[in-house]
Amino acid sequence: MNETTLRAEIVACARELDASGLNRGASGNISARCGEALLITPSAIPASQLEPEMLALMPLDGSGRWEGPLKPSSEWRLHIDLMRMRSDFDSVVHTHSPFATILSIARKPIPAIHYMMAAFGGPEIRCSDYVCYGTAGLSDAVLRTLGDMAGCLIGNHGMIVGGPNLTRAAWLAHELEALAHQYFHLLQIGGGHVLNADELAETARGFAGYGTQGHSD
């Protein structure tokens, strides 16, 4: 995908996440690998005002340098570290979606209450400790918590997911918020049945490309 097309896709993704309530105003951020660099949404610009030329282009060397008219999101370090550590991540989506954020404040990881957990590669969506946004410490905490999963909660902050493209990453963000929504309400009625490893493994075998068409079932 060329850079022009990728920029347009990032803007479209940001606007869709805002319209669906996963982010509000200038909260959250999105990045996508672009050769030996990444494109990332700028700091403090609401999705409704975002234009493709506003995105920052940053080398993956971790230097913090960027090209563009606006400074990159304060979470640029986290996005770069994820891209460097996870070759399977070509796109990263970070949101402050309501139910994922509630559970991150409560520090409640999400167990395998639904078969869609299989899309994340493990039996539980874990939650990191709290570390101030935009710091190397936050990046370290998220990398430790994420492991080889496709997403996690960020303590007292929100959630983050990654995937091989923007379509997949955005889909995972929606699915994580759905799991958080389900688990929050399940806690209100005293809990429920959690799927076991064999049940998840059976589902996971069919999940290699699941969701890339935007379907939920």
MOKA-V120340 format. One record per pair of residues at least 12 apart in sequence whose ideal C-beta (glycine too) atoms are under 10 Angstrom apart, sorted by the first residue. I is the first residue (numbers start at 1). GAP is how many residues later the second one is. D is the distance in whole Angstrom. If there is no record, write none. Layout:
i=(I:I)
gap=(GAP:GAP)
d=(D:D)
//
This chain:
i=(1:1:1:1:1:1:2:3:3:3:3:3:3:3:3:4:4:5:6:6:6:6:6:6:6:6:6:6:6:7:7:7:7:7:7:7:7:7:8:8:8:9:9:9:9:9:9:9:9:9:10:10:10:10:10:10:10:10:10:10:10:10:10:10:11:11:11:11:11:11:11:11:11:12:12:12:12:12:13:13:13:13:13:13:13:13:13:13:13:14:14:14:14:14:14:14:14:14:14:14:14:14:15:15:15:15:15:16:16:16:17:17:17:17:17:17:17:17:17:17:18:18:18:18:18:19:19:20:20:20:20:20:20:21:21:21:21:22:22:22:22:22:22:22:22:22:22:22:22:22:23:23:23:23:23:23:23:23:23:24:24:24:24:24:24:25:25:25:25:25:25:25:26:26:26:26:26:26:26:26:26:26:26:27:27:27:27:27:27:27:27:28:28:28:28:28:28:28:28:28:28:28:28:28:29:29:29:29:29:29:29:29:29:29:29:29:29:29:29:30:30:30:30:30:30:30:30:30:30:30:30:30:30:31:31:31:31:31:31:31:31:31:31:31:31:31:31:31:31:31:31:31:31:31:32:32:32:32:32:32:32:32:32:32:32:33:33:33:33:33:33:33:33:33:33:34:34:34:34:34:35:35:35:36:36:36:37:37:37:37:37:37:37:37:37:37:37:38:38:38:38:38:38:38:38:38:38:38:38:38:38:38:38:38:39:39:39:39:39:39:39:39:39:39:40:40:40:40:40:40:40:40:40:40:40:40:40:41:41:41:41:41:41:41:41:41:41:42:42:42:42:42:42:42:42:42:42:42:43:43:43:43:43:43:43:43:43:44:44:44:44:45:45:50:51:53:53:53:54:54:54:55:55:55:55:55:55:56:56:56:56:56:56:56:57:58:58:58:58:58:58:58:59:60:60:60:60:60:61:61:62:62:62:62:62:62:62:63:64:64:64:73:73:73:74:74:74:74:74:75:75:75:75:75:75:75:75:75:75:75:76:76:77:77:77:77:77:77:77:78:78:78:78:78:78:78:78:78:78:78:78:78:78:79:79:79:79:79:79:79:80:80:81:81:81:81:81:81:82:82:82:82:82:82:82:82:83:84:85:85:85:85:86:86:86:86:86:86:87:88:88:88:88:88:88:89:89:89:89:89:89:89:89:89:90:90:90:90:90:90:90:91:91:91:91:91:91:91:91:91:91:91:92:92:92:92:92:92:92:92:93:93:93:93:93:93:93:93:93:93:93:93:93:93:93:94:94:94:94:94:94:94:94:94:94:94:95:95:95:95:95:95:95:95:95:95:96:96:96:96:97:97:97:97:97:97:97:97:97:98:98:98:98:98:99:99:99:99:99:99:99:99:99:99:99:100:100:100:100:100:100:100:100:100:100:100:100:100:100:100:100:100:100:100:100:101:101:101:101:101:101:101:101:102:102:102:102:102:103:103:103:103:103:103:103:103:103:103:103:104:104:104:104:104:104:104:104:104:104:104:104:105:105:105:105:105:105:105:106:106:106:106:106:106:107:107:107:107:107:107:107:108:108:108:108:108:108:108:109:109:109:109:109:109:109:109:109:110:110:110:110:110:110:110:110:110:110:110:110:110:110:110:111:111:111:111:111:111:111:111:111:111:111:112:112:112:112:112:112:112:112:112:112:112:113:113:113:113:113:113:113:113:113:114:114:114:114:114:114:114:114:114:114:115:115:115:115:115:115:115:115:116:116:116:116:116:116:116:116:116:116:116:116:117:117:117:117:117:117:117:117:117:117:118:118:118:118:118:118:118:118:118:118:118:119:119:119:119:119:119:119:119:119:119:119:119:119:119:119:120:120:120:120:120:120:120:120:120:120:120:120:120:121:121:121:121:121:121:121:121:122:122:122:122:122:122:122:122:122:123:123:123:123:123:123:123:123:124:124:124:125:125:125:125:125:125:125:125:125:125:125:125:125:126:126:126:126:126:126:126:126:127:127:127:127:127:127:127:127:128:128:128:128:128:128:128:128:128:128:128:128:128:128:129:129:129:129:129:129:129:130:130:130:130:131:131:131:131:132:133:133:133:133:138:138:138:141:141:142:142:142:142:145:146:146:146:149:149:150:150:150:150:150:150:150:150:151:151:151:151:151:151:151:152:153:153:158:159:159:159:159:159:160:160:160:161:161:161:161:161:163:163:164:164:165:167:167:167:167:168:168:168:168:170:170:171:171:171:171:171:171:171:172:174:174:174:175:175:175:178)
gap=(31:32:33:89:164:165:32:29:31:32:34:36:49:52:54:48:49:47:26:27:28:32:33:46:49:84:85:159:160:25:27:32:44:45:46:47:48:50:43:44:47:21:23:30:43:82:156:157:158:161:19:20:21:22:24:29:30:31:40:42:45:81:83:156:19:30:36:39:40:41:42:43:44:35:38:40:154:158:17:19:28:34:78:80:153:154:156:157:160:12:14:15:16:27:31:32:33:34:36:41:79:156:31:32:33:34:35:31:154:158:13:30:76:77:78:80:153:156:157:160:28:29:30:32:77:28:29:75:77:150:153:154:157:74:76:77:156:71:73:74:75:76:78:136:137:148:151:152:154:155:23:24:70:71:72:73:74:135:150:22:23:71:72:73:74:19:20:21:22:23:24:71:15:16:17:18:19:20:21:22:23:24:47:19:20:67:68:69:70:74:131:13:19:45:47:65:66:67:68:69:130:131:132:145:12:13:14:43:44:45:46:47:49:50:63:64:65:66:131:17:20:25:43:49:61:62:63:64:65:136:139:140:143:24:25:27:41:42:44:45:47:48:49:51:52:58:59:60:61:62:63:131:135:138:23:47:51:57:58:59:60:61:133:134:137:27:46:50:54:56:57:58:59:131:132:21:23:24:26:56:22:24:25:23:24:25:19:20:21:22:23:24:28:29:30:43:46:17:18:19:20:21:22:28:34:38:41:42:44:45:46:52:53:54:13:16:17:18:19:28:29:33:40:52:15:16:17:18:26:28:32:33:35:36:39:40:52:13:14:15:29:31:32:34:35:38:53:12:13:14:24:26:27:28:29:30:31:34:13:27:28:29:30:31:32:33:91:26:27:29:30:25:28:20:18:15:16:17:14:15:16:12:13:14:15:17:18:12:13:14:15:16:17:20:15:14:15:18:19:21:22:25:21:19:20:21:23:24:19:23:14:15:18:19:22:74:77:17:12:13:16:21:60:61:58:59:60:61:64:17:19:58:59:60:63:64:67:79:82:85:58:63:57:58:59:60:61:62:63:14:16:55:56:57:58:60:61:62:63:64:65:76:82:12:13:14:15:60:81:83:12:59:55:57:58:59:61:62:12:57:60:61:64:78:79:80:79:59:54:58:61:77:57:60:62:64:76:77:77:33:60:62:74:75:76:57:61:72:73:74:75:76:79:80:72:73:74:75:76:78:79:70:71:72:73:74:75:76:77:78:79:81:59:68:69:70:71:74:77:81:58:66:67:68:69:70:73:75:76:77:78:79:80:81:83:39:48:60:63:64:65:66:67:68:75:79:59:63:64:65:66:75:78:79:81:82:58:61:62:63:61:62:76:77:79:80:81:83:84:60:79:82:83:86:60:77:78:79:80:81:82:83:84:85:86:25:27:51:52:53:54:57:58:59:60:61:73:76:77:78:79:80:81:83:84:52:53:55:56:57:58:76:79:51:78:79:81:82:22:24:50:56:73:76:77:78:80:81:84:23:24:26:48:49:50:51:52:53:54:55:76:22:25:48:50:51:52:53:21:47:49:50:78:81:20:21:22:23:46:48:49:17:19:45:72:75:76:79:14:15:16:17:18:36:43:44:74:14:15:16:17:41:42:43:49:66:69:70:72:73:74:76:12:13:14:68:72:75:80:81:82:83:84:12:13:67:81:82:83:84:85:87:88:91:66:69:70:73:78:79:80:81:82:61:64:65:68:69:72:78:80:81:89:80:84:85:87:88:89:91:92:56:59:60:62:63:66:87:91:94:95:100:101:32:58:59:62:77:78:82:83:86:87:77:81:82:83:84:85:86:87:88:89:92:31:32:42:44:49:52:53:56:57:60:84:85:88:91:92:26:29:30:31:32:41:52:55:56:59:80:84:87:26:27:28:29:30:79:83:86:25:26:27:28:29:30:75:78:82:26:71:72:73:74:76:77:78:25:28:70:20:21:24:25:26:27:28:34:36:51:54:55:58:18:19:20:21:23:25:26:27:18:25:26:27:28:29:30:32:12:13:14:15:16:17:18:24:25:26:27:28:29:32:12:13:15:16:25:26:27:24:25:26:27:23:24:25:26:25:21:23:24:25:16:17:19:13:14:12:13:15:18:15:14:15:16:12:13:12:13:14:18:19:22:25:26:12:18:21:22:24:25:28:24:23:27:19:13:14:17:18:21:12:13:16:12:13:14:15:16:48:49:45:48:47:44:45:46:47:41:42:43:44:41:44:39:40:41:42:43:44:45:39:37:40:42:35:36:41:38)
d=(9:10:9:10:8:9:9:10:6:8:9:7:9:9:8:7:10:9:6:9:6:10:6:9:9:10:9:10:8:9:9:6:9:4:7:9:5:9:10:5:10:9:7:9:9:9:9:5:8:10:10:5:8:6:10:6:8:7:8:8:6:8:10:7:9:8:8:5:7:5:10:8:8:10:10:9:8:9:6:9:9:9:8:7:5:8:8:5:9:10:8:8:6:6:9:9:4:9:6:10:9:10:10:5:7:10:7:9:7:9:8:7:7:10:6:8:7:7:9:10:7:4:7:9:10:8:9:10:9:9:9:7:9:10:7:7:9:9:4:8:4:8:9:9:9:9:6:7:9:6:9:7:9:9:5:6:7:9:9:9:9:10:7:9:9:9:9:5:8:8:10:10:9:9:8:5:6:5:8:10:9:9:9:9:9:9:7:4:9:10:8:8:8:9:9:8:5:4:6:8:7:9:9:9:5:9:8:8:4:8:5:8:9:7:8:8:5:9:9:9:10:9:9:9:7:7:5:7:9:7:8:8:9:9:9:8:9:8:9:8:9:4:8:8:7:9:9:7:5:8:9:9:9:9:9:9:9:10:6:5:8:10:8:6:8:8:10:6:10:8:4:7:9:10:9:9:7:9:9:9:9:9:9:6:6:8:10:5:6:5:6:9:10:9:9:9:9:10:9:8:6:8:6:10:9:8:6:7:10:6:10:9:9:8:9:5:7:6:8:10:9:9:10:10:7:5:8:6:8:9:5:6:8:6:6:9:9:8:6:8:9:8:5:9:10:10:10:5:7:6:9:7:8:4:6:6:7:10:9:7:5:7:5:6:9:9:9:8:9:9:9:7:9:10:10:8:7:9:7:6:5:10:6:10:8:8:10:4:9:7:7:4:8:7:9:6:10:6:10:8:7:10:9:10:6:10:6:6:8:9:10:7:6:7:7:10:10:9:7:8:9:8:10:8:10:6:4:9:10:9:6:7:6:10:8:8:10:10:10:9:8:10:7:8:6:10:8:5:10:8:7:9:8:9:9:6:5:10:10:6:8:9:7:10:5:10:8:9:9:9:9:8:8:10:5:8:8:6:10:8:8:7:8:8:10:6:8:10:10:6:9:10:9:8:8:9:6:10:10:10:9:8:8:8:6:10:9:9:4:7:7:10:10:8:8:7:5:6:8:9:8:9:7:6:7:6:5:8:7:4:8:10:10:7:7:5:8:10:6:10:9:9:7:5:8:8:8:10:5:6:9:7:5:10:9:10:9:8:9:6:7:5:8:10:10:9:10:6:6:8:8:10:6:9:9:7:9:7:4:8:7:6:7:9:8:4:10:7:9:10:8:8:8:9:9:9:6:8:9:4:4:8:8:5:9:9:10:9:10:6:9:9:6:4:10:10:9:6:5:10:8:4:9:10:9:8:9:8:7:5:7:9:8:10:7:9:10:6:9:7:6:9:10:9:5:10:7:6:9:6:8:9:9:4:6:6:6:6:6:7:9:10:9:9:8:5:8:10:9:10:10:9:9:9:5:9:8:9:8:6:8:10:7:8:9:7:9:8:10:5:6:5:5:9:9:7:9:7:4:9:8:10:10:7:10:8:5:6:8:5:9:10:7:5:8:9:7:9:9:9:10:5:8:7:9:9:10:5:4:8:9:8:6:9:7:6:6:6:9:6:8:6:7:9:8:6:6:9:10:10:10:8:10:7:7:7:9:4:9:10:9:10:5:9:7:6:9:8:9:9:9:8:9:10:9:10:7:9:7:10:6:8:9:9:9:5:8:8:4:4:9:8:5:8:7:9:10:10:9:8:7:6:9:9:9:8:6:6:6:10:5:5:5:9:8:7:8:7:8:10:10:9:9:6:5:5:9:10:8:9:8:8:5:9:10:10:10:8:9:10:8:8:8:6:10:6:10:8:10:9:10:10:7:9:6:6:6:8:10:6:7:8:9:9:5:8:8:7:9:5:7:7:7:4:8:6:9:10:9:9:4:5:9:7:4:8:6:7:5:5:9:8:9:5:10:9:8:9:5:9:8:4:4:7:9:8:9:9:10:9:10:7:10:7:9:8:8:8:6:9:9:6:9:7:9:8:9:9:6:6:10:9:9:6:9:9:9:9:6:8:8:5:9:9:8:8:10:10:7:5:7:8:10:9:9:5:9:8:6:10:9:9:10:9:8:8:6:8:7:9:9:6:6:10:9:9:4:7:9:7:9:9:7:9:9:8:10:7:8:8)
//
